[in-house]
Amino acid sequence: MKFKIITTQPEIYNSFLQTGLTARGIDKKIIEIEIHNLHDYAFDAHRSIDDTPYGGGAGMVLKVDVMDNAISQIKKQDTKNKIQTILLTPQGKKFTQTDAKRFAKLDELVLIAGRFEGYDERIRDLVDEEISLGDFVLTSGDLPAMVLIDATSRMVPEFIKKQESTQEESFENNLLEYPQYTRPETFQDKKIPEILLSGNHAQIAKWRHEEALKRTNIRRPDLNS
């Protein structure tokens, strides 16, 4: 699967591309990540990508003609792929595990990581979907782009060696994950549940499901609404 990021600060991705499972996924050619500097698609000698907002106000607004040029040029590279273009913005739909699974079935995602005051409104007409990480504002869309890539990559076959580990985690079947324990068996007078020492896998599975239900009802009752 390919991820293509349109950004104003490409250097922020250096560590992300060279670390952990992301680096392994790239090395194994399970995923591919391209970074595109929006300045490279500008039309003037100053490589201008933004301008002052009509009507006045603070900040600078990303230009629609430059963004259209970037998206068009990038899409021309893979005309046969199933491509989805995502605008990362606080005004978008809140990103979920369901979205990660959906995106993982595509051939390619183009992610627009904005900055400054915001986007020219007409940029919204150039994309397929608008995505937000939540009800807060960041200085740019680059961290959301990395989060979306990380969550989506986990759903791509072979990205995680033991794929079954993605089938019993939070948000599967609208449940939070059950409690997990490891050694030491007792810590500060807190002992792990006896059922986990029983060796009865059917009873352990039943306990885990009940604990997942309990935890979800307490912490995230909205998941079952």
Phi and psi in degrees as GROMACS dihedral restraints (atoms count N, CA, C in turn):
[ dihedral_restraints ]
;  ai    aj    ak    al  type     phi  dphi    fc
    3     4     5     6     1  -108.5    20    10
    4     5     6     7     1   137.9    20    10
    6     7     8     9     1  -118.4    20    10
    7     8     9    10     1   129.6    20    10
    9    10    11    12     1  -123.9    20    10
   10    11    12    13     1   119.5    20    10
   12    13    14    15     1  -107.0    20    10
   13    14    15    16     1   128.0    20    10
   15    16    17    18     1   -99.6    20    10
   16    17    18    19     1   117.9    20    10
   18    19    20    21     1  -140.5    20    10
   19    20    21    22     1   161.0    20    10
   21    22    23    24     1   -98.2    20    10
   22    23    24    25     1    -8.1    20    10
   24    25    26    27     1  -139.9    20    10
   25    26    27    28     1    75.3    20    10
   27    28    29    30     1   -60.4    20    10
   28    29    30    31     1   -27.8    20    10
   30    31    32    33     1   -64.7    20    10
   31    32    33    34     1   -19.6    20    10
   33    34    35    36     1   -66.7    20    10
   34    35    36    37     1   -17.1    20    10
   36    37    38    39     1   -91.2    20    10
   37    38    39    40     1    -3.9    20    10
   39    40    41    42     1   -54.5    20    10
   40    41    42    43     1   -53.4    20    10
   42    43    44    45     1   -66.5    20    10
   43    44    45    46     1   -40.6    20    10
   45    46    47    48     1   -57.0    20    10
   46    47    48    49     1   -41.5    20    10
   48    49    50    51     1   -75.2    20    10
   49    50    51    52     1   -16.6    20    10
   51    52    53    54     1  -112.6    20    10
   52    53    54    55     1    13.4    20    10
   54    55    56    57     1  -126.9    20    10
   55    56    57    58     1   141.4    20    10
   57    58    59    60     1    60.1    20    10
   58    59    60    61     1  -146.6    20    10
   60    61    62    63     1   -66.8    20    10
   61    62    63    64     1   -27.4    20    10
   63    64    65    66     1   -61.8    20    10
   64    65    66    67     1   -47.7    20    10
   66    67    68    69     1   -62.4    20    10
   67    68    69    70     1   -41.0    20    10
   69    70    71    72     1   -63.8    20    10
   70    71    72    73     1   -43.7    20    10
   72    73    74    75     1   -61.2    20    10
   73    74    75    76     1   -38.4    20    10
   75    76    77    78     1   -67.8    20    10
   76    77    78    79     1   -45.3    20    10
   78    79    80    81     1   -61.3    20    10
   79    80    81    82     1   -38.3    20    10
   81    82    83    84     1   -83.9    20    10
   82    83    84    85     1    -0.7    20    10
   84    85    86    87     1    63.1    20    10
   85    86    87    88     1    28.6    20    10
   87    88    89    90     1   -79.8    20    10
   88    89    90    91     1   -38.2    20    10
   90    91    92    93     1  -128.9    20    10
   91    92    93    94     1   161.1    20    10
   93    94    95    96     1  -135.1    20    10
   94    95    96    97     1   133.0    20    10
   96    97    98    99     1  -126.2    20    10
   97    98    99   100     1   123.4    20    10
   99   100   101   102     1  -114.4    20    10
  100   101   102   103     1   138.2    20    10
  102   103   104   105     1  -109.1    20    10
  103   104   105   106     1   124.3    20    10
  105   106   107   108     1  -116.6    20    10
  106   107   108   109     1   120.3    20    10
  108   109   110   111     1   -78.8    20    10
  109   110   111   112     1   119.0    20    10
  111   112   113   114     1   -57.9    20    10
  112   113   114   115     1   -31.5    20    10
  114   115   116   117     1   -59.3    20    10
  115   116   117   118     1   -27.6    20    10
  117   118   119   120     1   -69.4    20    10
  118   119   120   121     1   -11.9    20    10
  120   121   122   123     1  -109.6    20    10
  121   122   123   124     1    10.2    20    10
  123   124   125   126     1   -74.2    20    10
  124   125   126   127     1   166.9    20    10
  126   127   128   129     1  -107.9    20    10
  127   128   129   130     1    -9.8    20    10
  129   130   131   132     1  -114.8    20    10
  130   131   132   133     1   169.8    20    10
  132   133   134   135     1   -64.4    20    10
  133   134   135   136     1   -25.5    20    10
  135   136   137   138     1   -85.8    20    10
  136   137   138   139     1    -1.8    20    10
  138   139   140   141     1    56.3    20    10
  139   140   141   142     1    46.5    20    10
  141   142   143   144     1   -73.3    20    10
  142   143   144   145     1   132.0    20    10
  144   145   146   147     1  -121.0    20    10
  145   146   147   148     1    -4.5    20    10
  147   148   149   150     1  -143.0    20    10
  148   149   150   151     1   168.3    20    10
  150   151   152   153     1  -156.3    20    10
  151   152   153   154     1   170.6    20    10
  153   154   155   156     1   -71.0    20    10
  154   155   156   157     1   148.7    20    10
  156   157   158   159     1   -74.9    20    10
  157   158   159   160     1   138.5    20    10
  159   160   161   162     1   -61.2    20    10
  160   161   162   163     1   139.7    20    10
  162   163   164   165     1    89.6    20    10
  163   164   165   166     1    -4.5    20    10
  165   166   167   168     1    86.6    20    10
  166   167   168   169     1   174.9    20    10
  168   169   170   171     1   125.2    20    10
  169   170   171   172     1   167.4    20    10
  171   172   173   174     1   -80.4    20    10
  172   173   174   175     1   155.9    20    10
  174   175   176   177     1    84.6    20    10
  175   176   177   178     1   179.7    20    10
  177   178   179   180     1  -122.5    20    10
  178   179   180   181     1   151.8    20    10
  180   181   182   183     1  -117.1    20    10
  181   182   183   184     1   132.8    20    10
  183   184   185   186     1   -65.9    20    10
  184   185   186   187     1   137.2    20    10
  186   187   188   189     1   -81.4    20    10
  187   188   189   190     1   137.2    20    10
  189   190   191   192     1   -69.9    20    10
  190   191   192   193     1   -36.7    20    10
  192   193   194   195     1   -68.3    20    10
  193   194   195   196     1   -37.1    20    10
  195   196   197   198     1   -68.5    20    10
  196   197   198   199     1   -42.8    20    10
  198   199   200   201     1   -65.4    20    10
  199   200   201   202     1   -39.4    20    10
  201   202   203   204     1   -62.0    20    10
  202   203   204   205     1   -40.5    20    10
  204   205   206   207     1   -63.2    20    10
  205   206   207   208     1   -43.0    20    10
  207   208   209   210     1   -63.0    20    10
  208   209   210   211     1   -49.6    20    10
  210   211   212   213     1   -61.8    20    10
  211   212   213   214     1   -44.3    20    10
  213   214   215   216     1   -63.1    20    10
  214   215   216   217     1   -45.0    20    10
  216   217   218   219     1   -65.8    20    10
  217   218   219   220     1   -39.7    20    10
  219   220   221   222     1   -69.1    20    10
  220   221   222   223     1   -40.8    20    10
  222   223   224   225     1   -67.5    20    10
  223   224   225   226     1   -29.2    20    10
  225   226   227   228     1   -63.3    20    10
  226   227   228   229     1   -22.0    20    10
  228   229   230   231     1   -71.4    20    10
  229   230   231   232     1   -26.0    20    10
  231   232   233   234     1  -138.8    20    10
  232   233   234   235     1    74.1    20    10
  234   235   236   237     1   -72.5    20    10
  235   236   237   238     1   -19.2    20    10
  237   238   239   240     1   -93.0    20    10
  238   239   240   241     1    -8.7    20    10
  240   241   242   243     1   -82.5    20    10
  241   242   243   244     1   155.5    20    10
  243   244   245   246     1   -80.3    20    10
  244   245   246   247     1   105.0    20    10
  246   247   248   249     1  -112.0    20    10
  247   248   249   250     1   133.7    20    10
  249   250   251   252     1  -119.8    20    10
  250   251   252   253     1   132.6    20    10
  252   253   254   255     1  -106.0    20    10
  253   254   255   256     1   123.3    20    10
  255   256   257   258     1  -114.8    20    10
  256   257   258   259     1   128.0    20    10
  258   259   260   261     1   -97.7    20    10
  259   260   261   262     1   119.8    20    10
  261   262   263   264     1   -88.6    20    10
  262   263   264   265     1   115.4    20    10
  264   265   266   267     1  -155.5    20    10
  265   266   267   268     1   144.5    20    10
  267   268   269   270     1   -60.7    20    10
  268   269   270   271     1   -17.9    20    10
  270   271   272   273     1   -85.1    20    10
  271   272   273   274     1    -2.9    20    10
  273   274   275   276     1   -82.9    20    10
  274   275   276   277     1   179.7    20    10
  276   277   278   279     1   -67.8    20    10
  277   278   279   280     1   139.5    20    10
  279   280   281   282     1   -68.9    20    10
  280   281   282   283     1   128.4    20    10
  282   283   284   285     1   -69.3    20    10
  283   284   285   286     1   136.3    20    10
  285   286   287   288     1  -134.1    20    10
  286   287   288   289     1   171.4    20    10
  288   289   290   291     1   -61.4    20    10
  289   290   291   292     1   -33.6    20    10
  291   292   293   294     1   -61.4    20    10
  292   293   294   295     1   -39.5    20    10
  294   295   296   297     1   -64.8    20    10
  295   296   297   298     1   -41.5    20    10
  297   298   299   300     1   -58.2    20    10
  298   299   300   301     1   -44.1    20    10
  300   301   302   303     1   -65.2    20    10
  301   302   303   304     1   -40.3    20    10
  303   304   305   306     1   -64.8    20    10
  304   305   306   307     1   -45.7    20    10
  306   307   308   309     1   -66.1    20    10
  307   308   309   310     1   -32.5    20    10
  309   310   311   312     1   -65.3    20    10
  310   311   312   313     1   -14.7    20    10
  312   313   314   315     1   -88.0    20    10
  313   314   315   316     1    -6.7    20    10
  315   316   317   318     1   -85.0    20    10
  316   317   318   319     1   163.2    20    10
  318   319   320   321     1   -79.9    20    10
  319   320   321   322     1   -34.0    20    10
  321   322   323   324     1  -155.2    20    10
  322   323   324   325     1   141.6    20    10
  324   325   326   327     1  -122.2    20    10
  325   326   327   328     1   128.9    20    10
  327   328   329   330     1  -102.4    20    10
  328   329   330   331     1   120.0    20    10
  330   331   332   333     1  -110.8    20    10
  331   332   333   334     1   127.8    20    10
  333   334   335   336     1  -102.6    20    10
  334   335   336   337     1   112.6    20    10
  336   337   338   339     1  -105.2    20    10
  337   338   339   340     1    96.5    20    10
  339   340   341   342     1   -78.4    20    10
  340   341   342   343     1   179.3    20    10
  342   343   344   345     1  -158.1    20    10
  343   344   345   346     1  -176.7    20    10
  345   346   347   348     1    66.0    20    10
  346   347   348   349     1  -150.3    20    10
  348   349   350   351     1   -70.0    20    10
  349   350   351   352     1   -30.9    20    10
  351   352   353   354     1   153.8    20    10
  352   353   354   355     1  -161.6    20    10
  354   355   356   357     1  -104.1    20    10
  355   356   357   358     1   145.8    20    10
  357   358   359   360     1   -56.5    20    10
  358   359   360   361     1   131.5    20    10
  360   361   362   363     1   -54.2    20    10
  361   362   363   364     1   -30.2    20    10
  363   364   365   366     1   -71.7    20    10
  364   365   366   367     1   -13.1    20    10
  366   367   368   369     1   -64.5    20    10
  367   368   369   370     1   -30.1    20    10
  369   370   371   372     1   -60.0    20    10
  370   371   372   373     1   -26.3    20    10
  372   373   374   375     1   -76.6    20    10
  373   374   375   376     1   -10.1    20    10
  375   376   377   378     1   -93.8    20    10
  376   377   378   379     1    -6.6    20    10
  378   379   380   381     1  -116.5    20    10
  379   380   381   382     1   165.9    20    10
  381   382   383   384     1   -90.6    20    10
  382   383   384   385     1   -27.6    20    10
  384   385   386   387     1  -158.4    20    10
  385   386   387   388     1   150.3    20    10
  387   388   389   390     1  -115.6    20    10
  388   389   390   391     1   130.4    20    10
  390   391   392   393     1  -125.4    20    10
  391   392   393   394     1   139.3    20    10
  393   394   395   396     1  -125.1    20    10
  394   395   396   397     1   150.4    20    10
  396   397   398   399     1   -85.6    20    10
  397   398   399   400     1   -18.2    20    10
  399   400   401   402     1   162.5    20    10
  400   401   402   403     1  -176.2    20    10
  402   403   404   405     1   -86.9    20    10
  403   404   405   406     1    66.6    20    10
  405   406   407   408     1  -155.9    20    10
  406   407   408   409     1   166.2    20    10
  408   409   410   411     1  -120.0    20    10
  409   410   411   412     1   133.6    20    10
  411   412   413   414     1  -109.7    20    10
  412   413   414   415     1   172.0    20    10
  414   415   416   417     1   -75.8    20    10
  415   416   417   418     1   -19.2    20    10
  417   418   419   420     1  -160.2    20    10
  418   419   420   421     1   173.2    20    10
  420   421   422   423     1   -91.1    20    10
  421   422   423   424     1    10.0    20    10
  423   424   425   426     1   -72.5    20    10
  424   425   426   427     1   -42.7    20    10
  426   427   428   429     1   -63.1    20    10
  427   428   429   430     1   -45.2    20    10
  429   430   431   432     1   -57.1    20    10
  430   431   432   433     1   -37.5    20    10
  432   433   434   435     1   -61.1    20    10
  433   434   435   436     1   -43.9    20    10
  435   436   437   438     1   -65.6    20    10
  436   437   438   439     1   -41.0    20    10
  438   439   440   441     1   -62.5    20    10
  439   440   441   442     1   -45.6    20    10
  441   442   443   444     1   -63.1    20    10
  442   443   444   445     1   -41.5    20    10
  444   445   446   447     1   -63.9    20    10
  445   446   447   448     1   -44.2    20    10
  447   448   449   450     1   -61.6    20    10
  448   449   450   451     1   -49.1    20    10
  450   451   452   453     1   -65.6    20    10
  451   452   453   454     1   -39.5    20    10
  453   454   455   456     1   -72.0    20    10
  454   455   456   457     1   -41.9    20    10
  456   457   458   459     1   -58.4    20    10
  457   458   459   460     1   -36.3    20    10
  459   460   461   462     1   -59.5    20    10
  460   461   462   463     1   -25.2    20    10
  462   463   464   465     1   -90.3    20    10
  463   464   465   466     1    -7.1    20    10
  465   466   467   468     1   -78.6    20    10
  466   467   468   469     1   128.7    20    10
  468   469   470   471     1   -51.7    20    10
  469   470   471   472     1   135.5    20    10
  471   472   473   474     1    79.7    20    10
  472   473   474   475     1    -9.0    20    10
  474   475   476   477     1   -64.0    20    10
  475   476   477   478     1   -43.1    20    10
  477   478   479   480     1  -104.0    20    10
  478   479   480   481     1   127.2    20    10
  480   481   482   483     1   -58.7    20    10
  481   482   483   484     1   -48.4    20    10
  483   484   485   486     1   -97.4    20    10
  484   485   486   487     1    87.8    20    10
  486   487   488   489     1   -62.3    20    10
  487   488   489   490     1   -25.0    20    10
  489   490   491   492     1   -64.1    20    10
  490   491   492   493     1   -20.5    20    10
  492   493   494   495     1   -67.6    20    10
  493   494   495   496     1   -18.6    20    10
  495   496   497   498     1   -87.9    20    10
  496   497   498   499     1    -2.5    20    10
  498   499   500   501     1   -98.3    20    10
  499   500   501   502     1    -9.8    20    10
  501   502   503   504     1  -129.5    20    10
  502   503   504   505     1    58.0    20    10
  504   505   506   507     1  -133.1    20    10
  505   506   507   508     1   176.5    20    10
  507   508   509   510     1   -56.6    20    10
  508   509   510   511     1   140.7    20    10
  510   511   512   513     1    81.9    20    10
  511   512   513   514     1    -4.2    20    10
  513   514   515   516     1   -74.2    20    10
  514   515   516   517     1   132.9    20    10
  516   517   518   519     1    56.1    20    10
  517   518   519   520     1    30.8    20    10
  519   520   521   522     1    58.8    20    10
  520   521   522   523     1    35.2    20    10
  522   523   524   525     1  -126.5    20    10
  523   524   525   526     1   150.0    20    10
  525   526   527   528     1   -79.9    20    10
  526   527   528   529     1   155.6    20    10
  528   529   530   531     1   -70.1    20    10
  529   530   531   532     1   147.2    20    10
  531   532   533   534     1   -67.0    20    10
  532   533   534   535     1   162.3    20    10
  534   535   536   537     1   -64.5    20    10
  535   536   537   538     1   144.2    20    10
  537   538   539   540     1  -119.5    20    10
  538   539   540   541     1   147.5    20    10
  540   541   542   543     1  -138.9    20    10
  541   542   543   544     1   154.3    20    10
  543   544   545   546     1  -146.9    20    10
  544   545   546   547     1  -176.8    20    10
  546   547   548   549     1   -63.3    20    10
  547   548   549   550     1   147.1    20    10
  549   550   551   552     1   -78.7    20    10
  550   551   552   553     1   154.7    20    10
  552   553   554   555     1   -63.6    20    10
  553   554   555   556     1   -35.3    20    10
  555   556   557   558     1  -126.8    20    10
  556   557   558   559     1   132.9    20    10
  558   559   560   561     1  -139.1    20    10
  559   560   561   562     1   119.5    20    10
  561   562   563   564     1    49.7    20    10
  562   563   564   565     1    50.0    20    10
  564   565   566   567     1    66.6    20    10
  565   566   567   568     1     8.4    20    10
  567   568   569   570     1  -103.1    20    10
  568   569   570   571     1   115.5    20    10
  570   571   572   573     1  -103.4    20    10
  571   572   573   574     1   147.0    20    10
  573   574   575   576     1   -68.3    20    10
  574   575   576   577     1   154.5    20    10
  576   577   578   579     1   -57.4    20    10
  577   578   579   580     1   135.8    20    10
  579   580   581   582     1   -58.3    20    10
  580   581   582   583     1   -33.0    20    10
  582   583   584   585     1   -57.8    20    10
  583   584   585   586     1   -32.1    20    10
  585   586   587   588     1   -73.2    20    10
  586   587   588   589     1   -13.0    20    10
  588   589   590   591     1   -98.7    20    10
  589   590   591   592     1    -1.9    20    10
  591   592   593   594     1   -76.3    20    10
  592   593   594   595     1   -27.8    20    10
  594   595   596   597     1    80.2    20    10
  595   596   597   598     1    -1.2    20    10
  597   598   599   600     1   -88.1    20    10
  598   599   600   601     1    96.8    20    10
  600   601   602   603     1   -67.7    20    10
  601   602   603   604     1   -32.3    20    10
  603   604   605   606     1   -65.7    20    10
  604   605   606   607     1   -43.1    20    10
  606   607   608   609     1   -70.2    20    10
  607   608   609   610     1   -35.8    20    10
  609   610   611   612     1   -63.6    20    10
  610   611   612   613     1   -42.9    20    10
  612   613   614   615     1   -61.7    20    10
  613   614   615   616     1   -41.6    20    10
  615   616   617   618     1   -63.6    20    10
  616   617   618   619     1   -44.4    20    10
  618   619   620   621     1   -62.1    20    10
  619   620   621   622     1   -43.8    20    10
  621   622   623   624     1   -63.1    20    10
  622   623   624   625     1   -40.6    20    10
  624   625   626   627     1   -65.0    20    10
  625   626   627   628     1   -42.9    20    10
  627   628   629   630     1   -63.9    20    10
  628   629   630   631     1   -39.5    20    10
  630   631   632   633     1   -68.2    20    10
  631   632   633   634     1   -35.9    20    10
  633   634   635   636     1   -64.5    20    10
  634   635   636   637     1   -42.9    20    10
  636   637   638   639     1   -61.5    20    10
  637   638   639   640     1   -46.0    20    10
  639   640   641   642     1   -61.2    20    10
  640   641   642   643     1   -47.3    20    10
  642   643   644   645     1   -63.6    20    10
  643   644   645   646     1   -41.4    20    10
  645   646   647   648     1   -63.8    20    10
  646   647   648   649     1   -43.9    20    10
  648   649   650   651     1   -63.4    20    10
  649   650   651   652     1   -32.5    20    10
  651   652   653   654     1   -81.4    20    10
  652   653   654   655     1   -47.4    20    10
  654   655   656   657     1   -92.7    20    10
  655   656   657   658     1   -36.2    20    10
  657   658   659   660     1  -138.8    20    10
  658   659   660   661     1    63.0    20    10
  660   661   662   663     1   -59.5    20    10
  661   662   663   664     1   -20.9    20    10
  663   664   665   666     1   -64.0    20    10
  664   665   666   667     1   -23.0    20    10
  666   667   668   669     1   -67.7    20    10
  667   668   669   670     1   -24.7    20    10
  669   670   671   672     1  -103.4    20    10
  670   671   672   673     1     6.8    20    10
